Amino acid sequence: MSSLLAEYLAFLTDNRRMSPHSVRAYYATADRLAGFLQLYWGGDVTRVTLHNISSADMRAFLADRRGDGLTNRSTARELSAARHFLRFALGDDVTLPVMKGPRVQRSLPRPVNPDDVLALADDVAENAKDGWIGARDWALLLLLYGSGLRVSEATGLMGNILPMGSTIRVTGKRNKTRIVPLLEQVRAAIQEYLALCPYAAGSDQPLFRGAQGGPLSPALVRRAVQGARTRLGLSDRTTPHALRHSFATHLLAGGADLRSLQELLGHASLSSTQVYTAVDTAMLLDEYQNAHPRA
């Protein structure tokens, strides 16, 4: 089984060009499924024995994972990843066991108020251990909100985007590139950070540096935001990714069309972008409830 899992890991890394996070998640599910089946079946799990997997086996696996406290959404992801592994192991000609996942209610993104975005960025910058790090965090968070980047996309930017103009080229999921706007305020914040940064901004070097000069970890950004939202009393949903949601929601409220928004966000499918129309409607209803004298 270890050789099959190694082949799957290479497939995820080389063939699908997934992000490191997705590779880890898919591989972890495959490893869990293999370990479960080895105990459940009482024997070795190979590519040959996997041909005998049934819907009952899959239900038993998901029931076992449910015992670990998985939610409906996490269980649905686990089932999807398990089927992905089985499709790789068994080939396209084999019919996979029929297994219906749990019903998952799609939740709406929660945008952050623009004033809260600035307060958040300001608090993160003020609580940084060094002045240049504070300038870095301020510029990074403004970039997430001003250009709608994922935090991994922002931390993955290289010095080859310099000198900056009104747009930058970003590489997103599955190595898909797109052009996003760069507001003058964001550009100024990045330039101020670069002026203070003790590390040279080479074209082959990360734009946003960690304290030791290496690439800035997205986990450090999330941790800094978590501390700031606690100090400011903001919702737990106030995350770096929520700034991307805010970018999309506020653009849509300002009149942007869905196709343009899809391009700016780098969504492969328009259905992923359409969720923001529901967010915009919800915001309008909130305004109505708060403002109308007979609401």
C-alpha positions as CSV (number, residue, x, y, z in Angstrom):
1,M,0.0,0.0,0.0
2,S,2.9,2.4,0.7
3,S,4.0,2.2,-2.9
4,L,0.4,3.0,-4.1
5,L,0.2,6.0,-1.7
6,A,3.6,7.2,-2.9
7,E,2.3,7.0,-6.5
8,Y,-0.8,9.0,-5.5
9,L,1.3,11.6,-3.8
10,A,3.4,12.1,-6.9
11,F,0.2,12.3,-9.0
12,L,-1.2,15.0,-6.8
13,T,2.1,17.0,-6.8
14,D,3.1,16.6,-10.4
15,N,0.1,15.9,-12.4
16,R,-2.6,18.0,-10.8
17,R,-0.4,20.9,-9.8
18,M,-2.4,21.3,-6.6
19,S,-1.5,23.6,-3.8
20,P,0.6,22.1,-1.0
21,H,-2.4,22.4,1.3
22,S,-4.6,20.5,-1.1
23,V,-1.9,17.8,-1.6
24,R,-1.6,17.3,2.1
25,A,-5.4,17.1,2.6
26,Y,-6.0,14.6,-0.3
27,Y,-3.0,12.5,0.7
28,A,-4.1,12.4,4.4
29,T,-7.6,11.1,3.4
30,A,-6.0,8.4,1.2
31,D,-3.8,7.4,4.1
32,R,-6.7,7.3,6.5
33,L,-8.8,5.2,4.1
34,A,-6.0,2.7,3.6
35,G,-5.4,2.4,7.3
36,F,-9.1,2.0,8.1
37,L,-9.6,-0.7,5.4
38,Q,-6.6,-2.7,6.6
39,L,-8.1,-3.0,10.1
40,Y,-11.7,-3.3,8.8
41,W,-10.8,-6.1,6.3
42,G,-8.2,-7.7,8.4
43,G,-5.6,-7.9,5.6
44,D,-3.4,-6.0,3.3
45,V,-4.9,-3.2,1.1
46,T,-3.6,-3.2,-2.5
47,R,-4.7,-1.9,-5.8
48,V,-6.2,-5.4,-6.5
49,T,-8.1,-5.6,-3.2
50,L,-9.5,-2.1,-3.6
51,H,-11.5,-3.4,-6.5
52,N,-13.7,-5.2,-3.9
53,I,-14.6,-2.0,-2.0
54,S,-18.3,-1.6,-1.5
55,S,-20.7,1.2,-0.5
56,A,-21.0,-0.5,2.9
57,D,-17.2,-0.2,3.3
58,M,-17.3,3.5,2.5
59,R,-20.2,4.0,4.9
60,A,-18.2,2.3,7.7
61,F,-15.2,4.5,6.9
62,L,-17.3,7.7,7.1
63,A,-19.0,6.5,10.3
64,D,-15.5,6.0,11.8
65,R,-14.5,9.5,10.7
66,R,-17.8,10.9,12.1
67,G,-16.7,9.5,15.4
68,D,-13.7,11.9,15.2
69,G,-16.2,14.8,15.3
70,L,-16.4,15.7,11.6
71,T,-19.1,18.1,10.6
72,N,-21.4,17.5,7.5
73,R,-19.1,19.8,5.5
74,S,-15.9,18.0,6.5
75,T,-17.5,14.6,5.9
76,A,-18.5,15.6,2.4
77,R,-14.9,16.8,1.7
78,E,-13.6,13.5,3.1
79,L,-15.9,11.5,0.8
80,S,-14.9,13.5,-2.2
81,A,-11.2,13.1,-1.4
82,A,-11.7,9.3,-0.8
83,R,-13.4,8.9,-4.2
84,H,-10.6,10.9,-5.8
85,F,-8.1,8.4,-4.4
86,L,-10.1,5.4,-5.5
87,R,-10.5,6.8,-9.0
88,F,-6.7,7.1,-9.2
89,A,-6.2,3.6,-7.8
90,L,-8.8,1.8,-9.8
91,G,-8.9,3.8,-13.1
92,D,-11.6,5.5,-15.0
93,D,-13.2,2.2,-16.3
94,V,-14.2,1.0,-12.8
95,T,-17.5,2.0,-11.3
96,L,-17.0,3.4,-7.9
97,P,-19.3,2.4,-5.0
98,V,-22.4,4.5,-4.9
99,M,-22.3,6.7,-1.8
100,K,-24.3,9.8,-1.2
101,G,-22.7,12.4,1.0
102,P,-24.3,14.4,3.8
103,R,-26.4,17.4,2.9
104,V,-24.3,20.6,3.2
105,Q,-26.0,24.0,3.4
106,R,-23.9,26.5,1.6
107,S,-23.0,29.3,3.9
108,L,-22.7,32.9,2.7
109,P,-19.3,34.6,2.9
110,R,-19.1,37.2,5.7
111,P,-17.6,40.4,4.5
112,V,-15.7,42.7,6.9
113,N,-16.8,46.4,7.2
114,P,-14.2,48.7,5.5
115,D,-13.6,50.5,8.8
116,D,-13.0,47.2,10.5
117,V,-10.5,46.3,7.8
118,L,-8.5,49.4,8.4
119,A,-8.7,49.0,12.2
120,L,-7.6,45.4,11.9
121,A,-4.6,46.3,9.7
122,D,-3.7,49.1,12.0
123,D,-3.8,46.9,15.1
124,V,-1.7,44.2,13.4
125,A,0.9,46.8,12.4
126,E,1.0,48.4,15.8
127,N,1.6,45.1,17.6
128,A,4.4,43.9,15.3
129,K,7.7,43.4,17.0
130,D,9.6,45.6,14.6
131,G,8.8,48.7,12.5
132,W,9.4,47.1,9.1
133,I,7.4,44.1,10.1
134,G,4.5,46.3,11.0
135,A,4.8,48.1,7.6
136,R,4.9,44.7,5.9
137,D,1.7,43.5,7.7
138,W,-0.1,46.8,7.0
139,A,0.8,46.5,3.3
140,L,-0.2,42.9,3.0
141,L,-3.6,43.2,4.6
142,L,-4.4,46.3,2.5
143,L,-3.4,44.2,-0.6
144,L,-5.7,41.3,0.4
145,Y,-8.7,43.8,0.7
146,G,-7.7,46.1,-2.2
147,S,-7.0,43.4,-4.7
148,G,-9.0,40.4,-3.5
149,L,-6.0,38.0,-3.2
150,R,-5.9,34.8,-1.3
151,V,-3.3,35.0,1.5
152,S,-1.2,32.3,-0.1
153,E,-1.2,34.3,-3.4
154,A,0.0,37.5,-1.6
155,T,2.7,35.7,0.3
156,G,3.8,34.0,-2.9
157,L,4.4,37.3,-4.7
158,M,8.0,37.7,-5.9
159,G,10.1,40.8,-6.4
160,N,9.6,40.5,-10.2
161,I,6.4,42.5,-9.8
162,L,8.6,45.6,-9.2
163,P,8.4,48.3,-10.3
164,M,4.6,48.3,-9.6
165,G,2.1,49.9,-11.8
166,S,-1.7,50.0,-11.6
167,T,-2.0,46.2,-11.9
168,I,0.0,43.1,-11.0
169,R,0.0,39.6,-12.3
170,V,-0.9,36.9,-9.7
171,T,-0.5,33.2,-9.9
172,G,-3.4,31.4,-8.2
173,K,-4.8,27.9,-7.8
174,R,-3.6,25.3,-10.4
175,N,-1.0,27.8,-11.6
176,K,-3.7,30.0,-13.2
177,T,-2.5,33.6,-13.7
178,R,-4.7,36.7,-13.6
179,I,-4.3,40.4,-13.6
180,V,-5.6,42.3,-10.6
181,P,-5.8,46.0,-9.8
182,L,-3.3,47.7,-7.5
183,L,-4.8,50.7,-5.7
184,E,-2.5,53.7,-5.3
185,Q,-2.8,53.4,-1.5
186,V,-1.8,49.8,-1.6
187,R,1.1,50.5,-3.9
188,A,2.3,53.3,-1.5
189,A,2.0,50.9,1.5
190,I,4.1,48.3,-0.3
191,Q,6.7,50.8,-1.3
192,E,7.0,52.1,2.3
193,Y,7.4,48.5,3.5
194,L,10.2,47.9,0.9
195,A,11.9,51.1,2.0
196,L,12.1,49.8,5.6
197,C,12.7,46.1,4.9
198,P,16.3,45.1,5.7
199,Y,16.4,42.6,2.9
200,A,16.9,43.5,-0.7
201,A,14.0,43.1,-3.1
202,G,15.5,40.9,-5.8
203,S,13.4,39.7,-8.7
204,D,13.9,36.1,-7.6
205,Q,13.2,36.8,-3.9
206,P,9.9,36.9,-2.0
207,L,8.2,40.3,-1.9
208,F,7.0,39.8,1.6
209,R,9.8,38.5,3.9
210,G,9.7,36.7,7.2
211,A,11.7,38.0,10.1
212,Q,14.7,35.9,9.1
213,G,14.5,37.0,5.4
214,G,12.7,33.9,4.1
215,P,9.2,33.8,2.5
216,L,6.5,35.0,4.8
217,S,4.3,32.1,6.1
218,P,0.5,32.5,5.6
219,A,0.2,30.9,9.0
220,L,1.9,33.9,10.6
221,V,-0.5,36.3,8.8
222,R,-3.5,34.3,10.1
223,R,-2.0,34.3,13.7
224,A,-1.5,38.1,13.6
225,V,-5.0,38.7,12.4
226,Q,-6.4,36.3,15.1
227,G,-4.6,38.3,17.8
228,A,-5.9,41.6,16.4
229,R,-9.5,40.5,16.1
230,T,-9.4,39.4,19.7
231,R,-8.1,42.7,20.9
232,L,-10.6,44.6,18.8
233,G,-13.6,42.3,19.7
234,L,-14.3,41.4,16.1
235,S,-16.0,38.2,14.9
236,D,-14.1,34.9,14.7
237,R,-15.0,35.1,11.0
238,T,-12.7,38.1,10.6
239,T,-9.8,36.2,8.9
240,P,-7.4,37.1,6.1
241,H,-9.6,35.3,3.7
242,A,-12.6,37.4,4.8
243,L,-10.8,40.4,3.4
244,R,-11.1,38.7,0.0
245,H,-14.8,38.2,0.5
246,S,-15.1,41.9,1.4
247,F,-13.3,42.9,-1.8
248,A,-15.8,40.9,-3.8
249,T,-18.9,41.9,-1.9
250,H,-18.1,45.6,-1.9
251,L,-17.2,45.6,-5.7
252,L,-20.5,43.9,-6.5
253,A,-22.4,46.4,-4.3
254,G,-20.6,49.2,-6.3
255,G,-21.9,47.9,-9.6
256,A,-19.2,45.4,-10.8
257,D,-20.6,42.6,-13.0
258,L,-20.2,38.9,-12.2
259,R,-18.0,38.1,-15.1
260,S,-15.5,40.8,-14.2
261,L,-15.6,39.8,-10.6
262,Q,-15.0,36.1,-11.6
263,E,-11.8,37.2,-13.5
264,L,-10.6,39.4,-10.6
265,L,-11.1,36.5,-8.1
266,G,-9.6,33.8,-10.3
267,H,-12.7,31.6,-10.0
268,A,-12.7,28.7,-12.5
269,S,-16.6,28.6,-12.4
270,L,-19.1,31.4,-12.4
271,S,-21.1,29.5,-9.8
272,S,-18.3,30.2,-7.3
273,T,-18.8,33.9,-7.9
274,Q,-22.6,33.9,-7.9
275,V,-22.6,33.3,-4.1
276,Y,-21.7,37.0,-3.7
277,T,-25.1,38.1,-5.2
278,A,-26.8,36.5,-2.2
279,V,-24.4,38.3,0.1
280,D,-25.2,41.6,-1.6
281,T,-29.0,40.9,-1.3
282,A,-28.5,40.1,2.4
283,M,-26.7,43.4,3.0
284,L,-29.5,45.3,1.3
285,L,-32.1,43.6,3.4
286,D,-30.1,44.5,6.5
287,E,-30.0,48.1,5.5
288,Y,-33.8,48.0,4.9
289,Q,-34.5,46.4,8.3
290,N,-32.3,49.1,10.0
291,A,-33.5,52.1,8.1
292,H,-37.1,51.6,7.0
293,P,-39.5,53.1,9.6
294,R,-42.0,50.2,9.2
295,A,-39.5,47.4,8.9
